[in-house]
Amino acid sequence: MRGNGDQRGGIAGWLLLLVALSCPVQAAPEPGRDYLVTGAPTSEQAPQRHCTAAMQARLTERVEIPAPPEGWSGAPQAINVFNIFAGEVRVHHGDREVCGRMHDARTRDSRFRAGVGMVVVPRAGNRDPIEVAWAKPLKPGWIPTVRIGAPSPVQQVDTARLLVRTACVAIAIALAFMALMGFLSTRDRVFLGYALLCALSVLGQAVLSGLSGYPEPWLPIGDGESRWLVAFACLGLPTLLYAMWLLVGGARAWPGTRRWLPWLAAGICATSVAAGWLSLEGLSRLATGIDQGFAAGCVAILVLGLYFLRGQRADAIAAIAAVTPFLAMAVMDVIDSHLLIEYRVEAIQLSITWFLTVSAYVLNLRLGQLRRQRDEMRALADTDELTGLPNRRAGLKRLEQHMRDARAGEESLAVGFLDIDLFKRINDVHGHAVGDRVLVAVAGTLTSVVRDPADVIRMGGEEFLVLLPGIGGAIARARLEAMRTQVRATGAGLGIEGLLVTASIGLATLEPEDIDAASLLRRADEAMYRAKRAGRDQVVDAGAAPDGDN
């Protein structure tokens, strides 16, 4: 154990050394000072994004934020533009301007991470407006939100948006890993499909929120934001609908849909290929069609969920809960809600996260069900069907464990091999139904006089094995004698005329020469046959000298 501890300590030391070498220290703490300065001076300039004429020509949408009637107060003004899904954004006032792209954080003011913005300080009394320009949105209603105010509140809102967006992506990643662990433990493909859905949602959310460009681009989006957005919509929304169909229980209600519905969803997903060559107008139509189809599908899932809810099906509640945020967004779109327009990205991401969380809850229930089924199957495999006792396979495992424990703790271990005398005659005279009753009654008698019922095993037929951990010698023999007496009384308790139930028992105590369970059982079995030859209905100790055959 000491060697393992030293090895772990050595590994930890090397890891700490590598971390220290990767973080150069500028100045070591001076004696008496409780601070540490890390990093090193740099000559790298902050990245600049020049607003070229060609870039500005593409910014066809503009708004001017006018100065107050008395002119600007001279206080700093923060302007932040959210919900720019594609293209550049230009913020301009006087001789100050910022041009940035959501999918490349290097082009933006570092004070704003969820939007494109800047801070200007107009001269007191100045009346020049602040200009904001952007490219035409991909879809109607997907318009930008421009927030202006004091730098601190505007930056706080920007930070809160970034936290929400990042948290949603982080939750999807965590749920994907959880599903992968579930798949590895169960080999159930449903968990693997859920993990893939989470991975798809991570990429889709990253493109939607601009996190694909933070802190620098890690997806090759370039100037194709619109195409990436439409491609992920074509991939993600049909997949979400199919997952909702499974969640609501549609596949169980109509098993035939398992054959053709996945192919239909895959066909719709295949339209994502078209995003690579369609014109912007074609992309807009495709995106609008996918959105409308998804909304219609959500309505259908809600109707099915309400229908199944009448039948008191619990999965319907989960499906209704999962689809509700998407339906709420569809309604807010119809009524042109300003709240949705301002927080569209966060609303979409939170809705997806809510759906994934509800689905994870259902998967957790499925995992519990699979574990119960596994435990039930294991119990069936290890349990005798008639008596409910452990069967031979489970009994041998338990005996081996008792042998290891006895040797480790230098304790005694005795076993009793019990055989019901003349059991074939009982079946022939009284019938097999009575024979089964005898077996069940004997099993109940034996388990009632041991500390742990799992220490009584049905080895097969009319043979039972009784494990007596921690005792041996005369005490073990006395315990088995008491069992023999109670077995005899069991037959009388069944109230069947002419029925006599007795048992021959062989006792064996664990010895150093018992190298395995088979050798210990062999000695107990031989002692049991000696008891039969000696006249039955008695206990014979394997360690005692044989009296001769009777």
C-alpha positions in Angstrom: 0.0 0.0 0.0 2.9 2.3 0.7 4.3 1.8 -2.7 1.0 2.7 -4.3 0.8 5.9 -2.3 4.3 6.8 -3.2 3.5 6.2 -6.9 0.4 8.4 -6.7 2.3 11.1 -4.9 5.0 11.0 -7.7 2.4 11.3 -10.4 0.7 14.3 -8.6 4.1 15.9 -8.3 4.9 15.6 -12.0 1.5 17.0 -12.8 2.0 20.0 -10.6 5.4 20.5 -12.2 4.0 20.5 -15.7 1.3 23.0 -14.7 3.9 25.3 -13.2 6.1 25.1 -16.3 3.1 25.9 -18.5 2.4 29.1 -16.5 5.5 31.3 -16.5 5.9 33.4 -13.4 6.8 37.0 -13.9 7.8 37.7 -10.4 8.1 35.5 -7.4 6.5 36.6 -4.2 8.8 38.8 -2.1 9.3 37.8 1.5 6.4 39.0 3.6 4.2 39.6 0.5 1.1 37.4 -0.1 0.6 37.8 -3.8 1.7 36.1 -7.0 2.1 37.7 -10.5 1.8 35.3 -13.4 2.0 35.7 -17.2 4.5 37.8 -19.1 4.5 41.1 -21.0 3.3 40.8 -24.6 3.9 42.8 -27.8 0.7 41.5 -29.4 -1.7 44.2 -30.4 -5.4 44.0 -29.8 -7.1 42.7 -32.9 -8.7 45.4 -35.0 -11.6 45.0 -37.5 -11.6 47.7 -40.1 -15.0 48.7 -41.5 -14.1 48.5 -45.2 -16.4 50.0 -47.9 -17.2 46.5 -49.2 -18.2 45.4 -45.8 -20.4 48.4 -45.2 -22.1 47.9 -48.6 -23.5 44.6 -47.4 -25.1 46.3 -44.3 -28.4 47.2 -45.8 -30.4 47.6 -42.6 -29.7 50.7 -40.5 -31.0 52.5 -37.4 -30.0 55.9 -35.9 -30.3 56.4 -32.1 -30.9 60.1 -31.8 -29.4 62.3 -29.1 -31.7 63.6 -26.3 -33.4 66.9 -27.2 -30.8 68.8 -25.1 -28.0 66.8 -26.7 -25.8 64.2 -25.2 -24.9 64.7 -21.5 -21.2 63.9 -21.9 -21.6 60.6 -20.0 -20.3 57.4 -21.5 -22.9 55.6 -23.6 -22.7 51.8 -24.1 -24.3 50.4 -27.3 -24.7 46.6 -27.6 -26.4 44.8 -30.5 -27.9 41.3 -29.9 -29.4 38.7 -32.1 -27.2 39.1 -35.1 -27.4 35.6 -36.5 -25.4 36.3 -39.7 -23.1 39.0 -41.1 -21.4 42.0 -39.8 -22.5 44.7 -37.4 -21.3 48.3 -37.5 -21.7 50.7 -34.6 -20.6 54.3 -35.4 -20.6 57.7 -33.8 -18.4 60.6 -34.8 -14.9 59.3 -35.4 -15.5 56.1 -33.5 -16.7 52.9 -35.1 -16.7 49.2 -34.4 -17.4 46.4 -37.0 -17.8 42.9 -35.6 -19.1 39.5 -36.3 -20.8 37.3 -33.7 -19.1 34.1 -34.9 -15.6 35.6 -34.4 -15.1 37.1 -31.0 -11.7 38.4 -32.0 -13.5 41.1 -34.1 -15.5 42.5 -31.2 -15.0 44.8 -28.3 -13.8 42.6 -25.4 -16.3 44.3 -23.1 -19.2 42.7 -24.9 -19.4 38.9 -25.5 -23.0 38.2 -26.1 -23.4 41.0 -28.7 -21.5 43.4 -30.8 -21.0 46.8 -29.1 -18.8 49.6 -28.0 -18.7 52.5 -25.5 -18.6 56.1 -26.8 -18.3 59.4 -24.9 -20.1 62.1 -26.9 -19.2 65.6 -26.0 -21.8 67.4 -23.8 -24.4 69.0 -26.1 -23.4 67.0 -29.1 -26.4 65.9 -31.2 -24.9 63.5 -33.6 -26.8 60.2 -33.6 -25.3 56.8 -32.9 -25.6 54.7 -36.1 -26.1 50.9 -36.1 -26.0 48.9 -39.4 -26.4 45.2 -40.1 -27.2 42.8 -43.0 -30.7 41.7 -43.9 -31.9 39.0 -41.4 -32.4 35.5 -42.7 -36.0 35.2 -41.5 -38.8 37.6 -40.8 -39.0 38.4 -37.1 -35.3 37.5 -36.5 -34.4 41.1 -36.0 -31.6 42.5 -33.8 -32.1 44.2 -30.5 -30.1 47.3 -29.8 -29.5 48.2 -26.1 -28.1 51.6 -25.0 -27.4 52.9 -21.6 -24.7 53.3 -19.0 -21.8 50.9 -19.6 -22.1 48.9 -16.3 -25.8 47.9 -16.7 -25.4 47.1 -20.4 -22.3 45.0 -19.8 -24.1 43.2 -16.9 -27.0 42.3 -19.3 -24.4 41.1 -21.9 -22.6 39.0 -19.2 -25.9 37.5 -18.1 -26.8 36.5 -21.6 -23.3 34.9 -22.1 -23.7 33.0 -18.9 -27.1 31.6 -19.9 -25.8 30.6 -23.4 -22.7 29.0 -22.0 -24.7 27.2 -19.2 -27.1 25.7 -21.8 -24.2 24.3 -23.8 -22.5 23.0 -20.7 -25.7 21.2 -19.6 -26.0 19.6 -23.0 -22.4 18.4 -22.8 -22.9 17.0 -19.3 -26.1 15.2 -20.3 -24.3 13.7 -23.3 -21.6 12.3 -21.0 -24.3 11.0 -18.7 -26.0 9.2 -21.6 -22.8 7.7 -22.8 -22.2 6.3 -19.3 -25.7 4.9 -19.4 -25.0 3.3 -22.8 -21.8 1.7 -21.6 -23.6 0.2 -18.6 -26.7 -1.0 -20.4 -25.8 -1.2 -24.1 -29.2 0.3 -24.8 -29.1 2.2 -28.0 -31.6 4.7 -26.8 -28.9 6.2 -24.5 -26.5 6.4 -27.5 -29.2 8.2 -29.6 -29.8 10.6 -26.8 -26.0 11.3 -26.5 -25.9 12.1 -30.2 -29.0 14.4 -29.9 -27.1 16.3 -27.1 -24.0 16.6 -29.2 -26.1 17.9 -32.1 -27.7 20.4 -29.8 -24.3 21.6 -28.6 -23.2 22.4 -32.1 -26.5 23.9 -33.0 -26.6 26.1 -29.9 -23.0 27.2 -30.5 -23.8 28.4 -34.0 -27.1 30.0 -32.9 -25.5 31.9 -30.0 -22.2 32.9 -31.5 -20.3 30.6 -29.1 -18.8 28.9 -32.1 -16.5 32.0 -32.3 -15.6 32.4 -28.7 -12.9 32.9 -27.6 -11.9 32.4 -31.2 -13.6 30.4 -34.1 -13.6 26.7 -33.5 -16.0 25.9 -36.3 -15.2 26.8 -39.9 -18.2 29.1 -40.3 -16.5 32.0 -42.0 -19.1 34.0 -44.0 -21.6 31.2 -44.1 -23.5 31.8 -40.8 -26.9 31.6 -42.6 -26.1 28.3 -44.2 -24.9 26.8 -41.0 -28.0 28.0 -39.1 -30.3 26.5 -41.7 -28.3 23.3 -41.9 -28.5 22.8 -38.2 -32.2 23.6 -38.2 -32.8 21.0 -40.9 -30.8 18.5 -38.8 -32.0 19.4 -35.4 -35.7 20.2 -35.6 -36.8 16.9 -37.3 -34.6 15.0 -34.8 -36.2 16.8 -31.9 -39.7 16.0 -33.3 -38.8 12.3 -33.6 -37.5 12.3 -30.0 -40.7 13.9 -28.9 -42.7 11.2 -30.7 -40.7 8.6 -28.8 -41.1 10.5 -25.6 -44.9 10.8 -25.9 -45.2 7.1 -26.5 -46.3 7.3 -30.1 -44.1 4.4 -31.2 -45.6 2.2 -28.5 -49.2 3.1 -29.5 -48.5 2.6 -33.2 -45.5 0.2 -33.6 -45.7 0.4 -37.3 -44.2 4.0 -37.2 -40.9 2.5 -36.0 -40.3 1.4 -39.5 -41.1 4.4 -41.6 -40.9 7.4 -39.3 -37.1 7.3 -38.8 -36.7 7.3 -42.5 -39.0 10.3 -42.9 -37.1 12.2 -40.2 -33.8 11.3 -41.9 -35.2 12.5 -45.3 -36.0 15.9 -43.8 -32.6 16.0 -42.2 -31.1 15.4 -45.6 -32.4 18.8 -46.7 -29.5 20.3 -44.7 -27.4 19.5 -47.8 -29.3 22.1 -49.7 -28.1 24.8 -47.4 -24.7 24.6 -49.1 -26.0 25.8 -52.5 -29.3 27.6 -52.1 -29.6 31.3 -52.6 -30.3 33.5 -49.6 -33.9 33.8 -50.6 -34.1 30.0 -50.9 -32.4 29.6 -47.5 -35.0 31.9 -46.0 -37.9 29.9 -47.5 -36.3 26.6 -46.4 -35.8 27.9 -42.8 -39.3 29.3 -42.6 -40.7 26.0 -43.8 -38.7 24.0 -41.3 -39.9 26.3 -38.5 -43.5 26.0 -39.5 -43.3 22.2 -39.8 -41.7 22.0 -36.4 -44.4 24.2 -34.9 -47.1 22.0 -36.5 -45.3 18.9 -35.2 -45.2 20.3 -31.6 -49.0 20.9 -31.8 -49.5 17.3 -32.8 -47.3 16.1 -30.0 -49.3 18.2 -27.5 -52.6 16.8 -28.8 -51.3 13.2 -28.6 -50.0 13.9 -25.1 -53.4 15.2 -23.9 -55.0 12.2 -25.5 -52.7 9.7 -23.8 -53.0 11.6 -20.6 -56.7 10.6 -20.5 -55.4 7.0 -20.3 -53.3 7.9 -17.3 -50.0 7.3 -19.1 -47.2 8.9 -17.1 -44.9 9.4 -20.2 -47.6 11.8 -21.7 -46.9 14.3 -18.8 -43.2 14.3 -19.7 -43.9 14.9 -23.4 -46.3 17.7 -22.7 -43.8 19.4 -20.3 -41.0 19.0 -22.9 -43.0 20.5 -25.8 -44.6 23.4 -23.9 -41.7 25.9 -24.2 -41.6 25.5 -28.0 -45.3 26.0 -28.3 -45.0 29.1 -26.1 -42.4 30.5 -28.4 -44.6 29.8 -31.4 -47.5 31.8 -29.8 -45.2 34.6 -28.8 -43.9 34.7 -32.5 -47.5 35.0 -33.7 -48.3 37.9 -31.4 -44.9 39.6 -32.2 -43.8 39.6 -28.5 -41.0 42.1 -27.8 -39.8 39.8 -25.0 -39.1 37.0 -27.5 -37.6 39.3 -30.0 -35.1 40.6 -27.4 -34.2 37.2 -25.9 -34.8 34.9 -28.8 -31.4 33.2 -28.6 -31.8 32.6 -24.9 -35.4 31.4 -25.3 -34.4 28.8 -27.9 -31.5 27.6 -25.9 -33.5 27.3 -22.7 -36.3 25.5 -24.5 -33.8 23.0 -25.9 -32.1 22.6 -22.5 -35.5 22.0 -20.9 -36.4 19.4 -23.5 -33.0 17.6 -22.9 -33.5 17.7 -19.1 -37.0 16.2 -19.3 -35.7 13.6 -21.7 -32.8 12.9 -19.3 -35.4 12.4 -16.5 -37.3 9.8 -18.7 -34.0 8.1 -19.5 -33.2 7.9 -15.8 -36.5 6.2 -15.3 -35.7 3.8 -18.1 -32.3 3.2 -16.6 -34.0 2.3 -13.3 -36.4 0.0 -15.1 -33.5 -1.7 -16.9 -31.7 -2.2 -13.7 -34.8 -3.7 -12.0 -35.2 -6.0 -15.0 -31.6 -7.0 -14.7 -31.9 -7.6 -11.0 -35.1 -9.7 -11.6 -33.4 -11.7 -14.3 -30.4 -12.2 -12.0 -32.7 -13.2 -9.2 -34.5 -15.7 -11.5 -31.2 -17.1 -12.6 -30.0 -17.5 -9.0 -33.3 -18.6 -7.4 -35.1 -21.9 -7.2 -38.5 -21.4 -8.7 -40.4 -23.7 -6.4 -38.9 -22.9 -3.0 -37.6 -19.4 -3.5 -34.2 -20.5 -2.2 -30.9 -19.8 -3.9 -30.2 -22.5 -6.5 -27.0 -24.6 -6.8 -25.1 -22.0 -8.9 -25.9 -19.1 -6.4 -25.2 -21.4 -3.5 -21.8 -22.4 -4.6 -20.8 -18.7 -5.0 -22.0 -18.0 -1.5 -20.1 -21.0 -0.1 -16.9 -19.8 -1.8 -17.4 -16.4 -0.3 -17.9 -17.8 3.2 -14.8 -19.9 2.7 -12.7 -16.8 1.8 -14.2 -14.9 4.8 -13.5 -17.8 7.2 -9.9 -18.2 6.1 -9.3 -14.4 6.2 -10.8 -14.1 9.7 -9.5 -17.5 10.9 -13.0 -18.5 11.8 -15.0 -21.7 11.6 -17.3 -22.7 8.8 -19.6 -25.8 8.8 -22.0 -27.0 6.1 -24.8 -29.5 6.3 -25.8 -31.5 3.2 -29.5 -32.5 3.7 -31.4 -35.1 1.7 -35.1 -35.9 2.3 -35.4 -39.6 3.0 -37.4 -41.8 0.5 -38.6 -38.7 -1.4 -39.4 -40.8 -4.5 -41.8 -42.9 -2.3 -43.5 -39.7 -1.2 -44.1 -38.7 -4.8 -45.3 -42.2 -5.8 -47.7 -42.7 -2.8 -49.0 -39.1 -2.3 -48.4 -37.5 -5.7 -46.1 -34.9 -7.0 -48.2 -32.0 -5.6 -47.7 -33.3 -2.1 -44.0 -33.7 -2.9 -43.8 -30.1 -3.9 -45.5 -29.1 -0.7 -43.0 -31.1 1.3 -40.1 -29.4 -0.5 -41.6 -25.9 0.2 -42.3 -26.8 3.9 -38.8 -28.1 4.4 -37.3 -25.0 2.8 -39.4 -22.8 5.1 -38.3 -24.8 8.2 -34.6 -24.6 7.4 -34.7 -20.8 6.7 -36.5 -20.2 9.9 -33.6 -21.5 12.0 -30.7 -19.8 10.3 -29.5 -16.2 10.7 -29.6 -15.5 7.0 -32.1 -17.3 4.7 -29.6 -17.0 1.8 -27.5 -19.6 3.7 -30.1 -22.3 2.8 -29.7 -23.6 -0.8 -31.6 -26.0 -2.8 -29.0 -28.1 -4.6 -31.5 -29.9 -6.8 -34.3 -32.5 -6.3 -34.7 -33.2 -2.6 -31.2 -32.1 -1.6 -30.5 -28.9 0.4 -27.3 -27.3 1.6 -27.2 -25.4 4.9 -24.2 -23.0 5.5 -23.2 -22.3 9.1 -20.6 -19.5 9.0 -18.8 -18.8 12.3 -19.6 -22.1 14.0 -18.3 -25.7 13.8 -17.7 -28.8 15.8 -20.3 -29.8 18.5 -22.3 -26.5 18.0 -22.7 -27.1 14.3 -23.8 -30.7 15.0 -26.4 -29.6 17.6 -27.7 -27.0 15.2 -28.2 -29.6 12.4 -29.8 -32.1 14.9 -32.3 -29.4 15.8 -33.0 -28.9 12.1 -33.5 -32.7 11.6 -36.0 -32.8 14.4 -37.9 -29.8 13.0 -38.0 -31.4 9.5 -39.6 -34.5 11.0 -42.2 -32.3 12.7 -42.8 -30.5 9.4 -44.3 -33.6 7.8 -46.8 -34.0 10.6 -47.7 -30.3 10.3 -48.9 -30.8 6.7 -51.8 -32.9 8.0 -51.6 -35.6 5.3 -52.4 -39.1 6.5 -49.5 -41.6 6.3 -47.0 -38.9 5.4 -43.6 -39.2 7.1 -40.9 -36.7 6.4 -37.3 -37.3 7.6 -33.9 -36.1 6.5 -30.4 -37.5 6.5 -27.7 -34.8 7.0 -24.0 -34.9 6.4 -21.9 -32.4 8.4 -18.5 -31.2 7.2 -16.3 -28.5 8.8 -13.9 -26.4 6.8 -10.3 -27.9 7.0 -7.0 -26.6 5.6 -7.0 -29.4 3.0 -10.3 -28.1 1.5 -8.8 -26.2 -1.4 -12.2 -25.3 -2.9 -15.9 -25.6 -2.3 -16.1 -28.9 -4.2 -13.8 -30.7 -1.8 -15.8 -29.4 1.3 -19.1 -30.4 -0.4 -17.8 -33.8 -1.3 -17.0 -34.6 2.3 -20.5 -33.4 3.4 -22.1 -35.4 0.6 -20.2 -38.6 1.7 -21.3 -38.0 5.3 -24.9 -37.7 4.2 -24.7 -41.0 2.4 -23.2 -42.6 5.5 -26.2 -41.3 7.4 -28.5 -43.0 4.9 -26.7 -46.2 5.1 -26.8 -46.0 8.9 -30.6 -46.0 8.9 -31.6 -42.5 7.7 -33.1 -39.6 9.9 -29.7 -38.7 11.5 -26.7 -36.4 11.3 -23.3 -37.8 10.5 -20.1 -35.8 10.9 -17.6 -36.2 8.1 -14.8 -35.9 10.6 -16.1 -38.9 12.6 -14.8 -42.4 12.0 -17.3 -44.5 10.0 -19.2 -47.1 12.1 -19.5 -49.5 9.2 -22.1 -49.9 6.6 -25.7 -50.6 7.6 
